[in-house]
């Protein structure tokens, strides 16, 4: 087995019953100590009636919507000790206590781009994961594939989406890739707010184990076929839409 899959992004999505997104501002995050005071913004914050977003130069972003707060960080090539959004999510829910928190999901995205000599991402999906058939021959263009698999683990359900993607280089050339997007969904059953908050915090702390679970699944069950040898060591830009957490 070749260990070549790399998780690119970690998202922690915390569901809330209802909130006013305008509470999320760069000043609020800094003066409450949720983020370090020396963090610099990557671009001006966004604030609308339904959402607010703050993005930092270190790859951390925080988005507040009416029904959730999403903490995201680019974690490729980072040691676990250098990943910061777990601690930030903890500080946020301990600081913003007036919100009725409902649940939490750990979301991971990673890619496996192909070397030019290898098969395309489309061929990986159609030849390695799907049974060939007449259903592929319909329409004026080749059919595109997107898969969702659901795994039941000891304490969680893992939703794994597999999609074709394109890796874009600075010179605007692209390379086909396979995008693996995972959502680890754990039930939060506590009724009392303090107990529910503690349970959400405990789930946040499981993100490192979830990363290892996803890497084991993808590397050992999807990428160990030598016909589809993939090299995923890259820092280039992956073109894909934002993930909506389960």
TORZAMI-655458 format. One record per atom (N, C-alpha, C, O): residue in three letters; x negated, y, z negated. Coordinates in steps of 0.1 Angstrom, whole numbers, padded with zeros to 4 digits, always signed. Atoms other than C-alpha are relative to their C-alpha. Layout:
# TORZAMI-655458
ALAXYZ
...
This chain:
# TORZAMI-655458
UNK-0008-0012+0000
UNK+0000+0000+0000
UNK-0009+0012+0000
UNK-0019+0013-0007
UNK+0008-0013-0001
UNK-0013+0035+0009
UNK+0008+0011-0008
UNK+0020+0013-0004
UNK-0006-0011+0008
UNK-0005+0062-0017
UNK+0000+0013+0008
UNK-0010+0020+0007
UNK+0002-0012-0008
UNK+0003+0090+0007
UNK+0012+0009+0000
UNK+0012+0020+0006
UNK-0012-0009+0002
UNK+0037+0105-0003
UNK-0003+0010-0011
UNK-0008+0007-0021
UNK+0002-0010+0009
UNK+0035+0138-0020
UNK+0013+0008-0003
UNK+0019+0012+0007
UNK-0012-0008+0004
UNK+0063+0156-0039
UNK-0004+0015+0002
UNK-0014+0019-0004
UNK+0004-0014-0003
UNK+0063+0192-0026
UNK+0007+0010-0010
UNK+0001+0020-0013
UNK-0008-0010+0008
UNK+0090+0209-0048
UNK+0008-0007-0010
UNK+0014-0018-0008
UNK-0008+0004+0011
UNK+0107+0204-0081
UNK+0010+0011-0003
UNK+0007+0023-0004
UNK-0011-0009+0003
UNK+0141+0219-0088
UNK+0008-0005-0012
UNK+0011-0017-0013
UNK-0008+0003+0012
UNK+0159+0219-0122
UNK+0013+0008+0001
UNK+0012+0020+0000
UNK-0013-0006-0001
UNK+0196+0227-0117
UNK+0008-0002-0012
UNK+0012-0014-0015
UNK-0008+0000+0012
UNK+0216+0235-0148
UNK+0014+0005+0003
UNK+0015+0017+0007
UNK-0014-0004-0002
UNK+0254+0236-0144
UNK+0006+0007-0012
UNK+0003+0004-0023
UNK-0007-0008+0010
UNK+0274+0261-0163
UNK+0015+0001+0004
UNK+0019+0000+0015
UNK-0015-0001-0002
UNK+0312+0266-0167
UNK+0003+0012+0008
UNK+0010+0012+0018
UNK-0002-0012-0007
UNK+0311+0302-0156
UNK-0009+0010-0006
UNK-0010+0011-0018
UNK+0009-0010+0005
UNK+0286+0330-0159
UNK+0000+0012+0010
UNK+0004+0012+0021
UNK+0002-0012-0009
UNK+0278+0365-0146
UNK-0014+0000+0004
UNK-0024+0002-0004
UNK+0014+0001-0005
UNK+0247+0361-0124
UNK-0008+0013-0002
UNK-0020+0012-0001
UNK+0008-0012+0001
UNK+0237+0397-0129
UNK-0009+0001-0012
UNK-0017+0010-0013
UNK+0009+0001+0012
UNK+0221+0388-0162
UNK-0014-0003+0005
UNK-0024+0001-0002
UNK+0013+0004-0005
UNK+0192+0374-0141
UNK-0007+0012+0007
UNK-0004+0015+0018
UNK+0009-0011-0006
UNK+0167+0403-0135
UNK-0014-0003-0004
UNK-0017-0010-0014
UNK+0015+0002+0003
UNK+0129+0404-0135
UNK-0003+0006-0013
UNK-0011+0000-0021
UNK+0003-0007+0014
UNK+0129+0428-0165
UNK+0005-0009-0011
UNK-0002-0011-0021
UNK-0006+0009+0011
UNK+0152+0405-0185
UNK-0009-0012-0002
UNK-0012-0016-0014
UNK+0008+0011+0002
UNK+0130+0375-0178
UNK-0013+0003-0007
UNK-0018-0005-0015
UNK+0013-0004+0005
UNK+0098+0394-0187
UNK+0002+0004-0015
UNK-0006-0001-0023
UNK-0001-0006+0014
UNK+0110+0412-0219
UNK+0006-0010-0010
UNK+0003-0009-0022
UNK-0005+0010+0009
UNK+0127+0381-0233
UNK-0011-0011-0002
UNK-0009-0020-0010
UNK+0011+0010+0001
UNK+0095+0361-0228
UNK+0003-0013+0007
UNK-0004-0023+0005
UNK-0003+0013-0008
UNK+0112+0335-0205
UNK-0011-0002+0010
UNK-0015-0014+0012
UNK+0012+0002-0009
UNK+0083+0341-0180
UNK-0011+0009-0006
UNK-0008+0019-0012
UNK+0011-0008+0005
UNK+0049+0355-0188
UNK+0000+0014+0006
UNK+0005+0016+0017
UNK-0001-0014-0004
UNK+0046+0393-0186
UNK-0009+0003+0012
UNK-0007+0013+0018
UNK+0009-0003-0011
UNK+0017+0391-0161
UNK+0004-0006+0013
UNK-0004-0004+0023
UNK-0004+0006-0013
UNK+0036+0372-0134
UNK+0004+0011+0009
UNK+0011+0021+0006
UNK-0003-0010-0010
UNK+0039+0392-0102
UNK+0011-0005+0010
UNK+0011-0017+0013
UNK-0010+0004-0009
UNK+0069+0392-0079
UNK-0005-0002+0014
UNK-0014+0005+0018
UNK+0003+0002-0014
UNK+0066+0378-0044
UNK+0007+0009+0009
UNK+0002+0012+0020
UNK-0008-0009-0008
UNK+0093+0400-0031
UNK+0011+0006-0009
UNK+0013+0001-0020
UNK-0010-0006+0009
UNK+0120+0423-0045
UNK+0011-0010-0004
UNK+0015-0018+0005
UNK-0011+0009+0004
UNK+0147+0405-0065
UNK+0012+0003+0008
UNK+0014+0013+0014
UNK-0013-0001-0007
UNK+0181+0398-0049
UNK+0011+0000-0010
UNK+0011-0008-0019
UNK-0012+0000+0009
UNK+0213+0407-0067
UNK+0012+0003+0008
UNK+0013+0014+0015
UNK-0013-0002-0006
UNK+0248+0403-0053
UNK+0011-0003-0011
UNK+0008-0005-0022
UNK-0011+0003+0009
UNK+0282+0398-0068
UNK+0001-0015-0005
UNK+0006-0018-0015
UNK-0001+0015+0003
UNK+0278+0360-0068
UNK-0013-0007-0003
UNK-0013-0018-0006
UNK+0013+0007+0002
UNK+0241+0353-0071
UNK-0011+0011-0003
UNK-0010+0022+0001
UNK+0012-0008+0003
UNK+0208+0367-0083
UNK-0012-0009+0002
UNK-0012-0021-0002
UNK+0012+0008-0002
UNK+0173+0355-0074
UNK-0013+0008-0003
UNK-0014+0020+0001
UNK+0013-0006+0003
UNK+0138+0363-0087
UNK-0011-0010+0005
UNK-0010-0022+0000
UNK+0010+0009-0005
UNK+0108+0348-0069
UNK-0014+0006-0003
UNK-0017+0018-0001
UNK+0013-0005+0005
UNK+0072+0350-0082
UNK-0011-0005+0010
UNK-0009-0015+0018
UNK+0011+0003-0009
UNK+0039+0348-0063
UNK-0006-0014-0003
UNK-0012-0020+0006
UNK+0006+0014+0003
UNK+0029+0315-0080
UNK+0009-0011+0004
UNK+0006-0023+0001
UNK-0008+0011-0005
UNK+0057+0296-0063
UNK+0012-0003-0008
UNK+0020-0012-0005
UNK-0012+0002+0009
UNK+0083+0298-0091
UNK+0011+0009+0004
UNK+0009+0021+0007
UNK-0012-0008-0003
UNK+0118+0310-0083
UNK+0011-0004-0010
UNK+0012-0016-0014
UNK-0011+0003+0009
UNK+0149+0313-0105
UNK+0012+0006+0007
UNK+0012+0018+0011
UNK-0012-0004-0007
UNK+0184+0316-0090
UNK+0012-0002-0010
UNK+0013-0013-0015
UNK-0012+0001+0008
UNK+0216+0323-0110
UNK+0012+0002+0009
UNK+0013+0011+0017
UNK-0013-0001-0007
UNK+0250+0317-0095
UNK+0011-0001-0010
UNK+0008-0003-0022
UNK-0011+0000+0009
UNK+0284+0317-0110
UNK+0001-0014-0008
UNK+0005-0014-0020
UNK-0002+0013+0007
UNK+0283+0279-0118
UNK-0013-0007-0002
UNK-0012-0019-0006
UNK+0013+0007+0002
UNK+0246+0271-0121
UNK-0012+0010-0001
UNK-0011+0021+0004
UNK+0013-0006+0000
UNK+0210+0282-0127
UNK-0009-0010+0005
UNK-0010-0021+0001
UNK+0010+0009-0007
UNK+0183+0267-0105
UNK-0014+0006-0002
UNK-0017+0017+0001
UNK+0014-0004+0001
UNK+0146+0268-0114
UNK-0008-0009+0010
UNK-0006-0021+0010
UNK+0007+0007-0010
UNK+0123+0258-0086
UNK-0015+0004+0000
UNK-0018+0015-0003
UNK+0014-0003-0001
UNK+0086+0255-0082
UNK-0007-0010+0010
UNK-0003-0021+0011
UNK+0008+0008-0009
UNK+0062+0243-0055
UNK-0011-0007-0008
UNK-0019+0000-0014
UNK+0009+0008+0009
UNK+0042+0215-0072
UNK-0010-0008+0007
UNK-0018-0016+0001
UNK+0010+0007-0007
UNK+0022+0200-0044
UNK-0014+0003-0004
UNK-0018+0015-0006
UNK+0014-0002+0004
UNK-0015+0195-0055
UNK-0001+0006-0014
UNK-0012+0010-0017
UNK+0001-0005+0013
UNK-0007+0207-0090
UNK+0000-0012-0010
UNK+0007-0022-0008
UNK+0000+0010+0011
UNK-0015+0187-0122
UNK+0013+0003-0008
UNK+0019+0014-0008
UNK-0013-0001+0008
UNK+0016+0180-0144
UNK-0001+0011-0010
UNK+0009+0018-0013
UNK+0002-0010+0010
UNK+0001+0203-0170
UNK+0001+0014+0005
UNK+0003+0024-0003
UNK+0000-0013-0006
UNK+0001+0232-0146
UNK+0014+0004+0005
UNK+0017+0015+0009
UNK-0014-0003-0005
UNK+0038+0229-0136
UNK+0007+0007-0012
UNK+0007+0003-0023
UNK-0005-0009+0011
UNK+0057+0256-0155
UNK+0015+0001-0001
UNK+0020+0005-0012
UNK-0014-0003+0000
UNK+0094+0255-0147
UNK+0007-0009-0011
UNK+0018-0005-0015
UNK-0006+0007+0011
UNK+0102+0228-0173
UNK+0000+0008-0013
UNK+0011+0009-0019
UNK+0000-0009+0012
UNK+0091+0251-0201
UNK+0008+0013+0002
UNK+0015+0017-0007
UNK-0008-0012-0003
UNK+0107+0281-0184
UNK+0015-0003-0001
UNK+0023+0005-0007
UNK-0014+0004+0002
UNK+0141+0262-0182
UNK+0003-0001-0014
UNK+0014+0003-0018
UNK-0003+0001+0015
UNK+0138+0254-0219
UNK+0002+0014-0006
UNK+0011+0016-0013
UNK-0001-0013+0006
UNK+0132+0290-0228
UNK+0012+0007+0005
UNK+0018+0015-0003
UNK-0012-0007-0005
UNK+0160+0302-0206
UNK+0013-0004-0008
UNK+0020+0004-0012
UNK-0012+0005+0006
UNK+0187+0280-0221
UNK+0000+0003-0015
UNK+0011+0004-0021
UNK+0001-0004+0014
UNK+0174+0288-0256
UNK+0002+0015-0002
UNK+0007+0019-0013
UNK-0001-0015+0001
UNK+0175+0325-0249
UNK+0014+0004+0004
UNK+0021+0012-0003
UNK-0014-0003-0005
UNK+0208+0327-0229
UNK+0010-0010-0006
UNK+0014-0019+0001
UNK-0008+0010+0007
UNK+0229+0309-0255
UNK+0015+0003+0002
UNK+0023-0006-0002
UNK-0014-0003-0001
UNK+0262+0326-0247
UNK+0007-0007+0012
UNK+0019-0007+0013
UNK-0005+0007-0012
UNK+0266+0305-0215
UNK+0004-0014-0004
UNK-0002-0020-0012
UNK-0005+0013+0003
UNK+0286+0273-0216
UNK-0007-0010+0010
UNK-0002-0012+0021
UNK+0007+0009-0008
UNK+0261+0248-0202
UNK+0007-0014+0001
UNK+0012-0019-0009
UNK-0008+0013-0002
UNK+0276+0216-0187
UNK-0008-0012+0003
UNK-0005-0023-0001
UNK+0008+0012-0004
UNK+0249+0194-0173
UNK-0013+0005+0007
UNK-0015+0017+0009
UNK+0013-0003-0007
UNK+0215+0192-0155
UNK-0003-0011+0010
UNK+0000-0022+0007
UNK+0005+0009-0009
UNK+0200+0176-0125
UNK-0014+0003+0003
UNK-0018+0014+0004
UNK+0014-0002-0004
UNK+0164+0170-0116
UNK-0001-0004+0015
UNK+0003-0015+0019
UNK+0000+0002-0014
UNK+0158+0174-0079
UNK-0014+0001+0005
UNK-0022+0010+0001
UNK+0014+0000-0006
UNK+0126+0166-0059
UNK+0001-0001+0015
UNK+0010-0008+0020
UNK+0000+0001-0015
UNK+0117+0171-0023
UNK-0015-0003+0004
UNK-0024+0003-0002
UNK+0013+0003-0005
UNK+0087+0156-0005
UNK+0001-0004+0014
UNK+0011-0008+0019
UNK+0000+0003-0014
UNK+0076+0149+0030
UNK-0011-0010+0003
UNK-0021-0011-0004
UNK+0010+0009-0005
UNK+0057+0124+0050
UNK-0002+0003+0015
UNK+0006-0002+0023
UNK+0002-0003-0014
UNK+0044+0139+0083
UNK-0008-0011+0007
UNK-0016-0017+0001
UNK+0007+0010-0008
UNK+0031+0117+0111
UNK-0012+0006+0007
UNK-0012+0018+0011
UNK+0012-0003-0009
UNK-0003+0118+0127
UNK+0005-0001+0015
UNK+0014-0009+0017
UNK-0005+0000-0014
UNK+0001+0124+0165
UNK+0000-0014+0006
UNK+0008-0017+0014
UNK+0000+0013-0006
UNK-0008+0088+0172
UNK+0012-0009-0005
UNK+0014-0020+0001
UNK-0010+0008+0006
UNK+0021+0075+0151
UNK+0014+0003+0007
UNK+0015+0012+0015
UNK-0013-0002-0005
UNK+0058+0072+0159
UNK+0006+0012-0006
UNK+0002+0018-0016
UNK-0007-0012+0005
UNK+0082+0101+0155
UNK+0008-0003-0012
UNK+0011-0014-0016
UNK-0009+0001+0012
UNK+0103+0108+0124
UNK+0013-0007+0004
UNK+0019-0015-0003
UNK-0012+0006-0005
UNK+0133+0098+0145
UNK-0001-0015+0002
UNK+0008-0023-0002
UNK+0003+0015-0002
UNK+0118+0064+0154
UNK-0001-0007-0013
UNK+0002-0018-0015
UNK+0001+0006+0013
UNK+0110+0058+0118
UNK+0014-0003-0006
UNK+0016-0014-0011
UNK-0013+0002+0005
UNK+0146+0063+0108
UNK+0008-0011+0008
UNK+0014-0020+0002
UNK-0009+0009-0008
UNK+0162+0044+0137
UNK-0006-0014+0001
UNK+0001-0024+0002
UNK+0006+0013-0002
UNK+0137+0016+0140
UNK-0003-0007-0013
UNK-0003-0020-0014
UNK+0004+0006+0012
UNK+0127+0010+0104
UNK+0011-0001-0010
UNK+0011-0010-0019
UNK-0010+0000+0010
UNK+0158+0018+0084
UNK+0014-0003+0005
UNK+0022-0008-0003
UNK-0013+0003-0005
UNK+0188+0013+0107
UNK-0001-0011+0010
UNK-0011-0013+0017
UNK-0001+0011-0009
UNK+0199-0017+0127
UNK+0004+0006+0014
UNK+0013+0013+0016
UNK-0004-0005-0013
UNK+0198-0009+0165
UNK+0013-0005+0005
UNK+0018-0015+0001
UNK-0013+0004-0005
UNK+0231-0009+0183
UNK+0005+0010+0010
UNK-0002+0020+0013
UNK-0006-0009-0010
UNK+0253+0006+0209
UNK+0004+0013-0005
UNK+0006+0023+0002
UNK-0004-0013+0006
UNK+0263+0033+0185
UNK-0010+0011+0002
UNK-0007+0023+0001
UNK+0010-0010-0003
UNK+0230+0050+0193
UNK+0002+0007+0013
UNK-0003+0018+0016
UNK-0001-0005-0013
UNK+0240+0055+0229
UNK+0013+0007+0003
UNK+0022+0001+0008
UNK-0012-0007-0002
UNK+0266+0082+0229
UNK-0003+0015+0000
UNK-0011+0020-0008
UNK+0002-0015-0001
UNK+0267+0119+0239
UNK-0011+0003+0010
UNK-0017-0006+0016
UNK+0009-0005-0010
UNK+0244+0140+0260
UNK-0014+0002-0005
UNK-0023+0006+0002
UNK+0014-0002+0006
UNK+0214+0141+0236
UNK-0001-0012-0010
UNK+0008-0017-0015
UNK+0002+0011+0010
UNK+0198+0115+0213
UNK+0007+0003-0013
UNK+0006+0014-0018
UNK-0007-0001+0013
UNK+0218+0109+0181
UNK-0011+0003-0011
UNK-0022-0002-0010
UNK+0008-0003+0011
UNK+0203+0123+0150
UNK+0005-0007-0013
UNK+0016-0010-0014
UNK-0003+0008+0011
UNK+0202+0105+0117
UNK-0003+0007-0013
UNK-0013+0013-0014
UNK+0002-0005+0013
UNK+0206+0115+0081
UNK+0006-0011-0010
UNK+0017-0015-0008
UNK-0004+0011+0009
UNK+0208+0088+0053
UNK+0001+0005-0014
UNK-0007+0013-0019
UNK+0000-0001+0014
UNK+0219+0088+0017
UNK+0001-0013-0006
UNK+0009-0022-0003
UNK+0000+0013+0008
UNK+0210+0059-0006
UNK+0002+0004-0015
UNK-0002+0014-0019
UNK-0003-0002+0014
UNK+0222+0056-0042
UNK-0006-0012-0008
UNK-0002-0023-0005
UNK+0006+0010+0008
UNK+0201+0037-0067
UNK+0005+0001-0014
UNK+0006+0012-0020
UNK-0004+0000+0014
UNK+0213+0027-0102
UNK-0012-0004-0008
UNK-0017-0016-0007
UNK+0011+0003+0009
UNK+0185+0029-0127
UNK+0005-0002-0014
UNK+0017-0001-0017
UNK-0005+0003+0013
UNK+0185+0022-0164
UNK+0008+0011-0006
UNK+0018+0008-0013
UNK-0007-0010+0007
UNK+0197+0056-0175
UNK+0005+0011+0010
UNK+0009+0022+0005
UNK-0003-0010-0010
UNK+0204+0075-0143
UNK+0004-0006+0013
UNK+0001-0017+0016
UNK-0003+0003-0014
UNK+0217+0074-0108
UNK-0009+0009+0009
UNK-0010+0021+0007
UNK+0009-0007-0009
UNK+0192+0083-0081
UNK+0006+0001+0014
UNK+0008-0009+0020
UNK-0005-0003-0014
UNK+0206+0099-0049
UNK-0012+0004+0009
UNK-0019+0014+0006
UNK+0011-0002-0009
UNK+0180+0097-0021
UNK+0005+0003+0014
UNK+0011-0005+0020
UNK-0003-0004-0013
UNK+0185+0116+0011
UNK-0012-0001+0009
UNK-0023+0004+0005
UNK+0011+0002-0009
UNK+0163+0108+0041
UNK+0004+0007+0013
UNK+0014+0004+0019
UNK-0003-0008-0012
UNK+0162+0133+0070
UNK-0013+0002+0009
UNK-0024+0001+0004
UNK+0011-0005-0008
UNK+0141+0142+0100
UNK-0003+0014-0003
UNK+0006+0022-0007
UNK+0004-0014+0003
UNK+0121+0174+0096
UNK-0011+0004+0009
UNK-0016-0005+0017
UNK+0011-0005-0008
UNK+0095+0195+0113
UNK-0010+0008-0010
UNK-0006+0016-0018
UNK+0010-0006+0008
UNK+0062+0206+0097
UNK-0006+0011+0009
UNK-0011+0008+0020
UNK+0005-0011-0008
UNK+0052+0241+0110
UNK-0013+0005-0005
UNK-0015+0007-0016
UNK+0013-0005+0003
UNK+0016+0252+0112
UNK-0001+0015+0003
UNK+0007+0021+0010
UNK+0001-0015-0002
UNK+0003+0288+0111
UNK+0000+0004+0015
UNK+0003+0015+0018
UNK+0000-0004-0014
UNK-0002+0287+0149
UNK+0013-0003+0007
UNK+0014-0003+0019
UNK-0014+0002-0005
UNK+0035+0279+0153
UNK+0002-0014+0006
UNK+0013-0017+0011
UNK-0002+0013-0005
UNK+0028+0243+0164
UNK+0008-0008-0011
UNK+0007-0004-0023
UNK-0008+0008+0010
UNK+0050+0216+0147
UNK-0004-0014+0001
UNK-0010-0019+0011
UNK+0003+0014+0001
UNK+0046+0180+0136
UNK+0012-0006-0006
UNK+0018-0001-0015
UNK-0012+0007+0006
UNK+0075+0155+0130
UNK-0003-0005-0013
UNK-0015-0009-0016
UNK+0002+0005+0013
UNK+0080+0145+0095
UNK+0013-0007-0005
UNK+0023-0005+0001
UNK-0011+0006+0007
UNK+0103+0125+0072
UNK+0001+0007-0013
UNK-0008+0007-0021
UNK-0003-0007+0012
UNK+0119+0145+0044
UNK+0008-0009-0010
UNK+0018-0014-0006
UNK-0007+0008+0010
UNK+0128+0126+0012
UNK+0004+0010-0011
UNK-0004+0017-0017
UNK-0006-0009+0011
UNK+0151+0145-0012
UNK+0007-0008-0010
UNK+0016-0016-0007
UNK-0005+0009+0010
UNK+0160+0130-0045
UNK+0007+0009-0011
UNK+0003+0020-0014
UNK-0007-0006+0012
UNK+0185+0139-0072
UNK+0002-0010-0010
UNK+0008-0021-0008
UNK-0001+0009+0012
UNK+0183+0123-0106
UNK+0012+0005-0008
UNK+0011+0016-0014
UNK-0012-0004+0006
UNK+0218+0125-0121
UNK+0002-0008-0013
UNK+0004-0020-0013
UNK-0003+0007+0013
UNK+0223+0118-0158
UNK+0012+0006-0007
UNK+0014+0019-0007
UNK-0012-0005+0006
UNK+0255+0121-0177
UNK-0003+0007-0013
UNK-0012+0003-0021
UNK+0001-0007+0013
UNK+0257+0147-0205
UNK+0014-0001-0006
UNK+0024+0006-0002
UNK-0013+0003+0006
UNK+0285+0135-0228
UNK+0003+0008-0013
UNK+0014+0007-0018
UNK-0002-0006+0013
UNK+0280+0156-0259
UNK+0010+0012+0002
UNK+0010+0019+0011
UNK-0011-0011+0000
UNK+0310+0179-0267
UNK-0005+0012-0007
UNK-0002+0023-0003
UNK+0004-0011+0008
UNK+0294+0201-0293
UNK-0011+0008+0007
UNK-0021+0001+0011
UNK+0010-0007-0009
UNK+0274+0229-0276
UNK-0014-0002-0004
UNK-0023-0003+0005
UNK+0013+0001+0004
UNK+0243+0226-0297
UNK-0006-0014+0004
UNK-0017-0015+0009
UNK+0004+0014-0004
UNK+0241+0188-0291
UNK-0001-0001+0015
UNK-0010-0008+0020
UNK+0000+0000-0014
UNK+0249+0193-0254
UNK-0013+0007+0005
UNK-0020+0003+0014
UNK+0012-0008-0003
UNK+0221+0219-0252
UNK-0013-0009-0002
UNK-0022-0009+0006
UNK+0011+0009+0003
UNK+0197+0194-0268
UNK-0002-0011+0010
UNK-0013-0015+0014
UNK+0000+0011-0010
UNK+0207+0167-0244
UNK-0005+0005+0013
UNK-0013-0002+0020
UNK+0005-0006-0012
UNK+0201+0190-0215
UNK-0015+0002+0000
UNK-0022-0001+0009
UNK+0014-0002+0001
UNK+0167+0199-0228
UNK-0008-0014+0001
UNK-0019-0014+0006
UNK+0007+0013-0001
UNK+0158+0162-0232
UNK-0001-0005+0015
UNK-0011-0011+0018
UNK+0000+0004-0014
UNK+0167+0156-0195
UNK-0011+0008+0007
UNK-0018+0003+0016
UNK+0010-0008-0006
UNK+0145+0185-0185
UNK-0014-0006-0002
UNK-0022-0006+0007
UNK+0013+0006+0003
UNK+0116+0168-0202
UNK-0003-0013+0008
UNK-0015-0018+0007
UNK+0002+0013-0007
UNK+0120+0137-0180
UNK-0005+0003+0015
UNK-0006-0007+0022
UNK+0003-0003-0014
UNK+0109+0155-0148
UNK-0013-0008+0005
UNK-0013-0012+0016
UNK+0012+0007-0004
UNK+0074+0139-0148
UNK+0003-0014+0003
UNK-0003-0020+0013
UNK-0003+0014-0003
UNK+0088+0104-0150
UNK+0008-0001+0013
UNK+0006-0011+0020
UNK-0007+0001-0012
UNK+0112+0112-0122
UNK-0009+0001+0012
UNK-0007-0005+0022
UNK+0010-0001-0011
UNK+0083+0123-0100
UNK-0007-0013+0003
UNK-0008-0017+0014
UNK+0007+0013-0002
UNK+0065+0090-0106
UNK+0010-0010+0005
UNK+0006-0019+0014
UNK-0010+0010-0005
UNK+0097+0070-0100
UNK+0002+0002+0015
UNK+0003-0007+0023
UNK-0002-0003-0014
UNK+0103+0088-0066
UNK-0013-0004+0008
UNK-0011-0010+0019
UNK+0013+0004-0007
UNK+0066+0083-0056
UNK-0001-0015+0002
UNK-0004-0020+0012
UNK+0001+0015+0000
UNK+0068+0046-0065
UNK+0010-0005+0011
UNK+0007-0014+0018
UNK-0011+0005-0010
UNK+0101+0041-0045
UNK-0004+0003+0014
UNK-0004-0007+0022
UNK+0003-0003-0014
UNK+0089+0059-0014
UNK-0012-0007+0005
UNK-0012-0013+0016
UNK+0013+0007-0004
UNK+0054+0045-0013
UNK+0001-0015+0002
UNK-0004-0021+0011
UNK+0000+0015+0000
UNK+0062+0009-0021
UNK+0011-0006+0009
UNK+0010-0017+0014
UNK-0012+0006-0007
UNK+0096+0005-0004
UNK+0002+0006+0014
UNK+0009+0000+0022
UNK-0003-0007-0013
UNK+0095+0029+0026
UNK-0013+0001+0009
UNK-0012-0001+0021
UNK+0012-0004-0007
UNK+0059+0037+0036
UNK-0011-0011+0000
UNK-0022-0009+0004
UNK+0010+0011+0000
UNK+0041+0003+0031
UNK+0000-0008+0013
UNK-0007-0018+0014
UNK-0001+0007-0013
UNK+0050-0008+0067
UNK-0011+0006+0008
UNK-0010+0018+0012
UNK+0012-0005-0007
UNK+0017-0004+0086
UNK+0004+0006+0014
UNK-0003+0014+0020
UNK-0004-0005-0013
UNK+0037+0002+0118
UNK+0005+0015-0001
UNK+0006+0022+0009
UNK-0005-0014+0002
UNK+0049+0035+0103
UNK-0010+0007-0010
UNK-0005+0014-0019
UNK+0010-0006+0009
UNK+0016+0046+0086
UNK+0001+0015+0001
UNK+0001+0021+0012
UNK-0003-0014+0001
UNK+0021+0082+0075
UNK-0011+0007-0009
UNK-0016+0001-0019
UNK+0010-0008+0008
UNK-0004+0108+0062
UNK+0007+0012-0005
UNK+0010+0021+0003
UNK-0008-0011+0006
UNK+0013+0132+0038
UNK-0009+0010-0008
UNK-0003+0017-0015
UNK+0009-0009+0006
UNK-0017+0151+0026
UNK+0000+0013+0008
UNK-0008+0014+0017
UNK-0001-0012-0007
UNK-0008+0186+0037
UNK+0005+0011-0009
UNK+0011+0009-0019
UNK-0004-0011+0007
UNK-0002+0221+0025
UNK+0008+0010+0009
UNK+0010+0021+0006
UNK-0007-0008-0010
UNK+0016+0234+0056
UNK+0015+0002-0004
UNK+0020-0004-0013
UNK-0014-0004+0003
UNK+0051+0248+0057
UNK+0010-0011+0006
UNK+0008-0014+0018
UNK-0010+0009-0004
UNK+0080+0224+0059
UNK+0013+0007+0003
UNK+0017+0015-0005
UNK-0012-0007-0003
UNK+0111+0236+0077
UNK+0012-0009-0004
UNK+0015-0019+0003
UNK-0012+0007+0004
UNK+0142+0224+0058
UNK+0008+0010-0008
UNK+0003+0019-0014
UNK-0009-0008+0007
UNK+0173+0240+0043
UNK-0001-0002-0015
UNK-0007-0012-0020
UNK+0000+0001+0014
UNK+0177+0247+0006
UNK+0008-0012-0005
UNK+0018-0015+0001
UNK-0008+0011+0006
UNK+0188+0217-0015
UNK+0011+0005-0009
UNK+0009+0014-0017
UNK-0011-0003+0009
UNK+0221+0219-0032
UNK+0000-0011-0011
UNK+0003-0023-0007
UNK+0001+0011+0010
UNK+0218+0200-0065
UNK+0013-0006-0003
UNK+0024+0000-0002
UNK-0013+0007+0003
UNK+0243+0174-0073
UNK+0005+0004-0014
UNK+0015-0001-0019
